Amino acid sequence: MRYTGSNFARRAAQVGLVFCAGYLAGCGVADTRRVGYGPSQQVWSGSAGVVTAGTGGVGGFAGSSGGTGFVQAGTGVAGFAAPAGTGGFAGDTGIAGTGGVAGDMGLAGTTGGISGAGTGGISGAGAGGTGGTGLTGTMTFSVLTHPVGGNYAPANVGAIWVETSSGQFVKTLAYWAFIRGFYLSKYNAETSGNKVDAVTAATLYSHQTHTVMWNLKDASGNPAPDGAYKVIVEVTDADRTGQFTSVDFMKAAGAAPLSPPDTQFFTGMSISFQ
């Protein structure tokens, strides 16, 4: 085959490519080689490169086993046992005590005797006593009221209640008023309007005799102790504070009836106990 200038150059290029392909195959890279040649294109195929696996390294030598250690048990010298203690001397036997002298027999008590006489005696007499409340029963109070010069007379409002002698409220006995009960100034101030268990009514159209009863107990239902008390009456027939009167009495056993003197606005008063 003759090589012209152009053919020679083309062949030299192919040889160079093959050389490079062989080199690259050793590196694990595919080469390119022409498999066809035409006027319009060139097609090249690459041959697979050769890859050589590395050989494993040489294993190291195993270390030699350690020698068995030598342990020597120490031998101890046995101690000597202590000599046994000698027993102590036995104590002397104590002298037995002598029996005590028997006591003399006491004298026999007298059968019965005065000591038994008190059974069921005077000590039982206090049972069922009054419990310290003193007088029991009821107190009755009566009074006739009169006009006090108001513009509503003879219509009137009023109240009757009980206090201790020191002014402590005990209980309301009667109350007759409606709207104008506001003007019962003394009653409202001293009782705070407490009407528990009281006899109540509306405004009266005329003055009259009021008869009320006290059961000798306070507004809470507790027996009132014996002592000094007073019953108070207040009345008004106008839109203003009216008039009042107070009657002192004793709550005690044997209390006598009372007939207090008349006043301008209150007459016919009396107190009695039943």
C-alpha positions, 0 to 999 in steps of 0.5 A: 500500500502506498502512502501519500502525504494525506494517507500517511498523516491519517495513518499516523494519527490512527497509530497515535490514537491506538497508542493512547488507547492502550495507555488509557486502558491501563488506567481504566479509561476507554479508548476510541478507535474508528470502526467506519469512515465515510464522507460525512461522519466518523464512528469510533469504538473504544476498547475496555481498559484492563484493571488489575486488582491489588494484592492483599498485604502480608498478615502480621505475626501473632504475638506469643502467649504470656507466661503463666504467673507464679503465685506463692501462697504465704504461710502464716504461723498459727497463734497460740491459744490463750490459757483458760481462765480459772473459775472464781471463788463461789460466794458464801451462802447468805443467811436466810432472813427470819419471818416477820412477826404477824400483826395483831388482828384488827377489831371487827367493824360494827355491823350497820352503824351510823355510816349507812344512815345517810343513804338517800338522805338530805343530799338528794333534796336539791333535785328538780330545783329551779336551775337558778332562774328564780321566779317563773310564770308571767307578769301582766302590765296594763296602761291607758294611753292619752293624746299627746297633741299630734295632728293625727289624734286620736289615731296613734302608734306605740310600743311596750317593751321590757329592759333590764334596770341598766337599759339592756333590751329584753323583749318587745311585748306589744307594737301597734304601728305601720308607716309612722312607727318610724317616729317611735324614736326611743323604741327603735333606738333601744330595741333595734326594732326587735319584735320577736314573739310580740303582739303587733297591730296596725295604727290605732284610731283611738287611744285605749287600755293595753294589757300585755303579758310577759312570760319572763323570758328574753327574745331568744326564749331564755329565762330571764334571771331574777333582778331589777327590770323596767317596762316602757311605754311609748306613743305618738300621734304626729310625725314626730317623737311622742311621749314615753313612761318607764315603770320599775319592778323586781322579778323575784319570788314573792314579788308584790303587785304594783300600781304606779302613779298616773302621768299626763299621757299614761294612766291606770297602770298596774303590774302583777305576777301569776 
